Amino acid sequence: MADVIGTLNALPPAIKAGWAIWLAWAAAQVMWYRRARVAAPAVKPATPPLVARRRPESRPEPRPEPRPVRQEAKPASSPAAADVSLPSIDLSDIVAAAERSSARDAGTPHPSGILGLE
């Protein structure tokens, strides 16, 4: 306890005054909050205004809507037939470019680490 008191006595007066003002401000906030909570009026639930009710009118009976006729689905073709209809993709240009770049880099040493560090 003596260490705490010694540390507080060693602080400059400006810091002590700042802490005192801050504590006074916090106490004022707590008192203001408590006072506002106690003095708040009770809230009444809102009641809707009275409206004269109309007499229910006779409504016509709803007609049943006609149901759409289901059409038979066409049988699915075999999976092999679906593959035939897909377009073919020519990858020869991509493969040739990859082979040229790897042949060009064949003589250069590559770094072993992620950033070129070992």
ROLUM-70987 format. One line per 8 residues: for each residue z, x, y of N, C-alpha, C. Coordinates in Angstrom, 2 decimals, padded with zeros to 5 digits. Example, Ala and Ser with C-alpha at 12.3 -4.5 7.8 and 13.67 -1.06 7.14 Angstrom:
007.80/013.19/-005.69/007.80/012.30/-004.50/007.80/013.20/-003.30 | 007.08/012.85/-002.25/007.14/013.67/-001.06/007.87/012.90/000.03
END
This chain:
000.00/000.83/-001.18/000.00/000.00/000.00/000.00/000.88/001.25 | 000.70/001.98/001.16/000.77/002.89/002.30/-000.60/003.48/002.59 | -001.42/003.69/001.54/-002.77/004.21/001.74/-003.64/003.21/002.51 | -003.50/001.93/002.19/-004.29/000.89/002.87/-003.90/000.83/004.35 | -002.60/000.84/004.62/-002.14/000.79/006.01/-002.57/002.05/006.76 | -002.52/003.17/006.13/-002.97/004.41/006.76/-004.45/004.38/007.07 | -005.25/003.82/006.16/-006.70/003.72/006.38/-006.99/002.78/007.54 | -006.29/001.64/007.60/-006.50/000.69/008.69/-006.09/001.28/010.03
-005.00/002.04/010.07/-004.57/002.67/011.31/-005.55/003.75/011.77 | -006.28/004.35/010.84/-007.22/005.41/011.18/-008.53/004.86/011.75 | -008.78/003.55/011.60/-010.03/002.97/012.11/-010.01/002.93/013.63 | -011.18/003.06/014.28/-011.23/002.97/015.74/-010.90/001.55/016.21 | -010.39/001.40/017.42/-010.02/000.08/017.93/-011.20/-000.89/018.02 | -012.40/-000.40/018.25/-013.55/-001.29/018.34/-013.82/-001.99/017.00 | -013.65/-001.28/015.90/-013.86/-001.88/014.58/-012.74/-002.88/014.28 | -011.51/-002.53/014.65/-010.39/-003.47/014.45/-010.62/-004.75/015.23
-011.09/-004.63/016.48/-011.34/-005.81/017.31/-012.48/-006.64/016.72 | -013.50/-005.99/016.20/-014.60/-006.73/015.57/-014.15/-007.53/014.37 | -013.33/-006.93/013.54/-012.79/-007.65/012.38/-011.91/-008.80/012.81 | -011.11/-008.62/013.84/-010.22/-009.69/014.32/-011.05/-010.86/014.87 | -012.11/-010.56/015.62/-012.97/-011.63/016.14/-013.68/-012.35/015.01 | -014.15/-011.60/014.02/-014.83/-012.24/012.89/-013.89/-013.15/012.11 | -012.65/-012.71/011.87/-011.68/-013.55/011.15/-011.34/-014.79/011.96 | -011.21/-014.68/013.29/-010.94/-015.85/014.12/-012.11/-016.83/014.07
-013.33/-016.32/014.08/-014.50/-017.18/013.99/-014.52/-017.91/012.64 | -014.22/-017.22/011.55/-014.20/-017.84/010.22/-013.13/-018.92/010.15 | -011.96/-018.68/010.73/-010.90/-019.69/010.73/-011.33/-020.92/011.52 | -012.00/-020.72/012.66/-012.48/-021.85/013.45/-013.51/-022.66/012.66 | -014.38/-021.99/011.91/-015.38/-022.70/011.10/-014.71/-023.56/010.04 | -013.68/-023.01/009.39/-012.98/-023.75/008.34/-012.30/-024.99/008.93 | -011.64/-024.82/010.08/-010.95/-025.97/010.70/-011.97/-027.01/011.16 | -013.09/-026.59/011.74/-014.11/-027.52/012.20/-014.69/-028.30/011.01
-014.93/-027.61/009.90/-015.47/-028.27/008.71/-014.50/-029.32/008.18 | -013.21/-028.96/008.08/-012.21/-029.91/007.57/-012.07/-031.11/008.49 | -012.08/-030.89/009.79/-011.94/-031.99/010.74/-013.14/-032.93/010.64 | -014.33/-032.38/010.52/-015.53/-033.21/010.43/-015.55/-034.01/009.13 | -015.04/-033.46/008.06/-015.02/-034.18/006.78/-014.02/-035.32/006.80 | -012.89/-035.16/007.46/-011.86/-036.20/007.49/-012.27/-037.33/008.40 | -012.86/-037.03/009.56/-013.18/-038.03/010.55/-014.50/-038.75/010.27 | -015.20/-038.39/009.26/-016.48/-039.03/008.97/-016.27/-040.48/008.56
-017.01/-041.41/009.15/-016.85/-042.82/008.78/-017.41/-043.09/007.39 | -016.84/-044.10/006.75/-017.33/-044.48/005.43/-018.69/-045.14/005.57 | -019.59/-044.82/004.69/-020.94/-045.35/004.75/-021.00/-046.62/003.92 | -021.53/-047.68/004.53/-021.69/-048.95/003.81/-023.08/-048.97/003.18 | -023.20/-049.52/002.00/-024.53/-049.63/001.41/-025.36/-050.64/002.20 | -026.62/-050.34/002.40/-027.50/-051.22/003.17/-027.80/-052.47/002.37 | -027.75/-053.60/003.06/-028.10/-054.87/002.42/-029.46/-055.30/002.93 | -030.32/-055.76/002.06/-031.64/-056.19/002.52/-031.52/-057.47/003.35
-032.40/-057.65/004.33/-032.33/-058.86/005.15/-032.67/-060.09/004.31 | -032.10/-061.21/004.70/-032.36/-062.45/003.98/-033.77/-062.94/004.30 | -034.49/-063.29/003.26/-035.86/-063.78/003.41/-035.95/-065.10/002.69 | -036.59/-066.07/003.35/-036.76/-067.37/002.70/-037.74/-067.22/001.55 | -037.39/-067.80/000.43/-038.26/-067.69/-000.75/-039.31/-068.80/-000.72 | -040.50/-068.43/-001.16/-041.57/-069.41/-001.24/-041.52/-070.09/-002.60 | -042.11/-071.22/-002.62/-042.18/-071.93/-003.90/-043.21/-071.22/-004.78 | -042.90/-071.09/-006.04/-043.87/-070.43/-006.92/-045.13/-071.27/-007.04
-046.25/-070.61/-006.85/-047.53/-071.30/-006.98/-047.99/-071.24/-008.43 | -048.73/-072.25/-008.80/-049.25/-072.24/-010.17/-050.38/-071.22/-010.24 | -050.31/-070.40/-011.21/-051.33/-069.37/-011.40/-052.24/-069.77/-012.54 | -053.51/-069.46/-012.41/-054.41/-069.78/-013.52/-054.11/-068.85/-014.70 | -054.33/-069.38/-015.87/-054.09/-068.58/-017.07/-055.13/-067.47/-017.17 | -054.70/-066.27/-017.49/-055.68/-065.18/-017.57/-056.58/-065.37/-018.79 | -057.85/-065.06/-018.58/-058.79/-065.14/-019.69/-058.75/-063.83/-020.46 | -058.83/-063.91/-021.75/-058.89/-062.65/-022.51/-060.24/-061.97/-022.28
-060.17/-060.68/-022.00/-061.41/-059.93/-021.76/-062.08/-059.65/-023.10 | -063.41/-059.69/-023.11/-064.10/-059.40/-024.37/-063.95/-057.92/-024.71 | -063.75/-057.67/-025.97/-063.60/-056.29/-026.43/-064.97/-055.67/-026.64 | -065.11/-054.40/-026.27/-066.42/-053.75/-026.50/-066.65/-053.54/-027.99 | -067.89/-053.60/-028.36/-068.28/-053.43/-029.76/-068.34/-051.94/-030.05 | -067.68/-051.52/-031.12/-067.67/-050.11/-031.51/-068.97/-049.76/-032.21 | -069.50/-048.63/-031.82/-070.72/-048.16/-032.47/-070.34/-047.10/-033.49 | -071.07/-047.08/-034.55/-070.81/-046.12/-035.61/-071.18/-044.72/-035.12
-070.35/-043.76/-035.43/-070.62/-042.38/-035.05/-071.62/-041.77/-036.02 | -072.45/-040.86/-035.47/-073.41/-040.18/-036.33/-072.67/-039.15/-037.18 | -073.08/-038.97/-038.41/-072.40/-037.99/-039.25/-072.60/-036.58/-038.69 | -071.55/-035.80/-038.76/-071.61/-034.43/-038.24/-072.46/-033.57/-039.16 | -073.19/-032.67/-038.54/-074.02/-031.78/-039.35/-073.14/-030.66/-039.90 | -073.66/-029.91/-040.80/-072.89/-028.83/-041.42/-072.66/-027.71/-040.41 | -071.59/-026.91/-040.56/-071.31/-025.82/-039.62/-072.42/-024.78/-039.57 | -073.12/-024.57/-040.68/-074.19/-023.59/-040.70/-075.32/-024.03/-039.78
-075.59/-025.31/-039.71/-076.66/-025.82/-038.86/-076.27/-025.67/-037.39 | -074.98/-025.77/-037.06/-074.52/-025.62/-035.67/-074.69/-024.18/-035.21 | -074.49/-023.19/-036.08/-074.64/-021.79/-035.72/-076.10/-021.45/-035.42 | -077.01/-022.09/-036.08/-078.42/-021.79/-035.90/-078.86/-022.22/-034.50 | -078.29/-023.27/-033.97/-078.74/-023.78/-032.68/-078.21/-022.96/-031.50 | -077.28/-022.03/-031.72/-076.74/-021.22/-030.64/-077.75/-020.15/-030.23 | -077.83/-019.84/-028.92/-078.77/-018.80/-028.50/-078.26/-017.43/-028.90 | -079.18/-016.52/-029.14/-078.78/-015.17/-029.51/-078.61/-014.34/-028.24
-077.73/-013.35/-028.29/-077.44/-012.50/-027.14/-077.91/-011.10/-027.50 | -078.69/-010.50/-026.60/-079.22/-009.16/-026.82/-078.23/-008.15/-026.23 | -077.57/-007.37/-027.08/-076.59/-006.39/-026.64/-077.12/-004.96/-026.70 | -078.40/-004.81/-026.92/-078.96/-003.47/-027.10/-078.83/-002.63/-025.83 | -079.00/-003.23/-024.63/-078.86/-002.47/-023.38/-077.44/-001.96/-023.21 | -076.47/-002.77/-023.54/-075.07/-002.38/-023.38/-074.71/-001.25/-024.35 | -075.16/-001.38/-025.59/-074.88/-000.36/-026.60/-075.54/000.95/-026.21 | -076.79/000.90/-025.73/-077.50/002.12/-025.34/-076.80/002.81/-024.17
-076.30/002.04/-023.18/-075.60/002.62/-022.03/-074.30/003.27/-022.47 | -073.60/002.66/-023.41/-072.35/003.23/-023.91/-072.61/004.53/-024.65 | -073.66/004.59/-025.43/-073.99/005.81/-026.16/-074.39/006.93/-025.21 | -075.14/006.61/-024.15/-075.54/007.62/-023.17/-074.32/008.19/-022.44 | -073.36/007.32/-022.04/-072.19/007.81/-021.31/-071.29/008.65/-022.22 | -071.16/008.28/-023.48/-070.32/009.07/-024.39/-071.00/010.41/-024.71 | -072.34/010.44/-024.78/-073.04/011.69/-025.03/-072.92/012.61/-023.81 | -072.92/012.06/-022.60/-072.80/012.84/-021.38/-071.40/013.46/-021.27
-070.37/012.76/-021.74/-068.98/013.23/-021.67/-068.58/014.05/-022.88 | -069.48/014.35/-023.79/-069.12/015.04/-025.03/-068.57/016.43/-024.79 | -069.04/017.14/-023.76/-068.61/018.51/-023.53/-067.40/018.63/-022.62 | -066.99/017.61/-021.93/-065.88/017.70/-020.98/-064.56/017.39/-021.67 | -063.52/018.17/-021.36/-062.22/017.88/-021.97/-061.58/016.66/-021.30 | -060.90/015.87/-022.11/-060.22/014.68/-021.60/-058.74/014.95/-021.49 | -058.09/014.46/-020.43/-056.63/014.65/-020.31/-055.91/013.88/-021.42 | -054.79/014.44/-021.84/-054.11/013.85/-022.99/-053.13/012.75/-022.59
-052.54/012.81/-021.40/-051.53/011.83/-021.00/-052.14/010.68/-020.22 | -051.29/009.75/-019.83/-051.75/008.59/-019.07/-052.26/009.03/-017.70 | -051.52/009.89/-017.03/-051.90/010.38/-015.72/-052.52/011.76/-015.77 | -052.89/012.22/-016.93/-053.46/013.54/-017.07/-052.39/014.62/-017.18 | -051.15/014.22/-017.34/-050.04/015.17/-017.48/-049.67/015.30/-018.94 | -049.21/016.47/-019.32/-048.82/016.63/-020.71/-047.33/016.55/-020.89
END
